[in-house]
Amino acid sequence: MSQFQQILERARQRKGGAAALKQLMPTVASKRTLQKLGDDRYLSAMTKCINQAGFSWKVIENKWPEFEEAFFGFNPRTLGLLSPEQWEAYTSDRRVVRNWQKIKALQDNVYFVQDIAREHGSFGNWLADWPASRQIELMWELKARGSRLGGQSALWFLRRVGKDCFIPARDVVTVLRSIGLEINEQPTSKRDLRRIQQQFNDWHQETGLPYSHLSRILACSVGENRL
């Protein structure tokens, strides 16, 4: 039995069998689905992840229709026409989180999404064409060109829109370290991330499973999430 097969069997046992584990797998969007998703939906998903960081996810989820209304459905063209005074006015708008850093992140990401769309026809085209085997480079690109899209915010954004990706959460890192991968407990360095990427590339080649599913299987195989 291969190393990954052992991890998979442990996850199945912990979750009540193969069928039960399969139900826990994230949805992975097709390339066509990613291409068809509008720039406004990508901007909306980015903003939700940024606002949920360090805040109650449930509160943001409940307020989200008000966010959509306040920010014109996250239409990049409309938001790109707002004056500095209109952006600043959001700091007193009760429909949104009145945190200037997060409002400013949206303002910056409007231009980020527009720049990518000009270069590739749409943000979805760019994201769909990026191979999962080079995910860490995509993470660096999001951090460099976007605003507040580093670390977990970028990863949850990718997962939320259906982009195939692994998430090096605590339980995933625990498993990787247990099989001998030499990474830190909090793997943020380029060296560690490259090693994680290569391990997922190897498992993807071995199993044919999406990276999102590989990641979830690892997370289900250890920790306190037993059925």
C-alpha positions in Angstrom: 0.0 0.0 0.0 1.4 3.4 -1.0 2.0 6.2 1.4 -1.0 8.1 0.2 -3.2 5.0 0.2 -2.5 4.6 3.9 -3.6 8.2 4.5 -6.7 7.7 2.4 -7.7 4.5 4.3 -7.2 6.3 7.7 -9.4 9.2 6.5 -12.1 6.7 5.4 -12.1 4.9 8.7 -12.3 8.2 10.6 -15.2 9.5 8.5 -17.4 6.4 8.3 -16.3 4.9 5.0 -15.4 5.8 1.4 -18.9 7.1 0.5 -19.1 9.3 3.6 -15.6 10.7 2.9 -16.5 11.4 -0.7 -19.4 13.6 0.4 -16.9 15.9 2.2 -14.8 16.7 -0.9 -14.8 20.3 -2.1 -16.4 21.2 -5.5 -13.8 21.7 -8.2 -14.9 24.0 -11.0 -14.1 23.1 -14.6 -11.9 25.3 -16.7 -15.0 26.4 -18.6 -16.9 27.3 -15.4 -14.0 29.4 -14.2 -13.8 31.2 -17.5 -17.6 32.0 -17.5 -17.6 33.4 -14.0 -17.9 37.2 -14.2 -15.2 39.6 -13.0 -17.7 40.9 -10.5 -18.1 37.5 -8.9 -14.3 37.1 -8.5 -14.2 40.6 -6.9 -17.1 39.7 -4.6 -15.4 36.5 -3.5 -12.1 38.2 -2.9 -13.8 40.9 -0.8 -15.8 38.3 1.3 -12.6 36.4 2.1 -10.8 39.6 3.1 -13.7 40.7 5.3 -14.0 37.4 7.0 -10.4 37.3 7.9 -10.2 38.0 11.6 -13.9 38.5 11.8 -17.0 36.4 12.4 -17.7 34.5 9.1 -21.4 34.1 10.0 -21.8 37.9 10.5 -20.2 38.6 7.1 -22.3 35.9 5.4 -25.5 37.4 6.9 -24.5 40.9 5.8 -23.4 39.9 2.4 -26.6 41.0 0.5 -26.0 44.5 2.0 -22.4 44.4 0.8 -23.6 43.5 -2.7 -26.0 46.5 -2.6 -23.5 49.0 -1.2 -20.8 48.1 -3.7 -23.0 48.0 -6.8 -22.9 44.2 -7.2 -19.0 44.5 -7.3 -19.1 45.6 -10.9 -15.5 46.7 -11.5 -16.4 49.3 -14.1 -18.8 51.0 -11.7 -16.5 50.9 -8.7 -13.6 52.1 -10.9 -15.5 55.4 -11.4 -16.0 56.2 -7.7 -14.3 59.3 -6.4 -11.9 59.2 -3.4 -14.7 60.9 -1.4 -17.2 58.2 -2.3 -14.7 55.5 -1.2 -14.1 57.3 2.1 -17.9 57.5 2.7 -18.0 53.7 3.1 -16.3 54.1 6.5 -19.7 55.4 7.8 -21.9 53.0 5.7 -23.6 50.6 8.1 -24.2 48.1 5.2 -20.5 47.1 5.2 -17.7 46.6 7.7 -16.5 50.1 8.3 -12.8 49.3 8.3 -10.8 51.5 6.0 -8.1 49.0 5.4 -10.6 46.5 4.1 -12.4 49.1 2.1 -9.1 50.3 0.6 -8.3 46.6 -0.3 -11.5 46.5 -2.4 -10.6 49.7 -4.1 -7.1 48.3 -4.9 -8.5 45.0 -6.0 -10.9 46.7 -8.5 -7.8 47.8 -10.4 -6.1 44.4 -9.9 -9.1 42.6 -11.5 -9.4 45.2 -14.3 -5.7 44.9 -15.1 -5.8 41.1 -15.3 -9.0 41.3 -17.4 -7.3 43.7 -19.9 -4.3 41.3 -20.1 -6.2 38.1 -20.5 -9.7 39.0 -21.7 -11.2 38.3 -18.2 -10.1 37.4 -14.7 -11.6 34.0 -15.2 -9.5 33.3 -18.2 -6.3 34.1 -16.3 -7.3 31.9 -13.3 -8.5 29.0 -15.4 -5.3 28.8 -17.4 -3.1 28.7 -14.3 -2.1 25.1 -13.7 -2.7 23.6 -10.2 0.9 22.2 -10.4 2.1 25.8 -10.0 -0.2 26.9 -7.3 2.4 28.5 -5.0 3.4 30.8 -7.9 -0.3 31.8 -8.2 -0.4 32.5 -4.5 2.7 34.8 -4.9 1.1 36.5 -7.8 -2.1 37.2 -5.9 -0.1 38.6 -3.0 2.1 40.8 -5.2 -0.6 42.2 -7.5 -3.7 42.1 -5.3 -4.4 43.7 -1.9 -4.6 41.7 1.3 -4.6 38.5 -0.7 -1.7 36.8 1.0 -1.8 33.6 3.1 -5.2 32.1 4.0 -7.3 34.8 2.4 -5.9 33.9 -1.1 -6.3 30.2 -0.5 -9.9 30.5 0.7 -10.6 32.8 -2.2 -9.3 30.1 -4.7 -11.3 27.4 -2.9 -14.5 29.5 -2.8 -14.5 30.1 -6.6 -13.8 26.4 -7.3 -10.1 26.7 -8.3 -8.4 23.4 -7.7 -5.9 24.0 -4.8 -4.5 22.5 -1.7 -4.7 24.4 1.6 -1.7 23.8 4.0 -3.9 24.0 7.1 -2.7 22.7 10.5 -3.9 19.1 10.0 -2.5 19.0 6.5 0.9 20.2 7.7 0.8 17.6 10.5 0.4 14.8 8.0 3.1 16.1 5.7 5.5 16.3 8.5 4.6 12.9 9.7 5.6 11.3 6.4 9.0 13.0 6.6 8.5 16.1 4.6 11.0 18.6 6.0 8.8 21.7 6.5 8.1 24.0 9.4 5.0 23.8 11.5 3.9 27.0 9.9 5.2 26.6 6.4 5.4 30.1 4.9 8.8 30.2 3.3 9.3 29.6 -0.4 11.4 26.6 0.4 8.6 25.0 2.4 5.9 25.8 0.0 7.9 24.4 -2.9 8.3 21.2 -1.0 4.6 21.0 -0.3 3.8 21.7 -4.0 6.1 18.9 -5.1 4.5 16.5 -2.7 1.0 17.3 -4.0 2.2 17.1 -7.6 3.5 13.6 -6.9 0.3 12.5 -5.3 -1.8 14.0 -8.1 0.2 12.1 -10.6 -0.1 8.9 -8.6 -3.9 9.1 -7.9 -5.3 11.5 -10.6 -7.3 13.2 -7.7 -7.8 17.0 -7.7 -5.5 18.9 -5.4 -8.5 20.1 -3.4 -9.5 16.5 -2.7 -6.0 15.4 -1.8 -5.8 18.3 0.7 -9.2 17.5 2.2 -8.3 13.8 2.6 -5.1 14.7 4.5 -7.1 17.0 6.8 -9.7 14.3 7.5 -7.0 11.7 8.3 -5.8 13.3 11.6 -6.8 15.7 14.3 -10.1 16.2 16.2 -12.4 15.9 13.2 -13.2 12.2 13.7 -16.8 11.3 12.8 
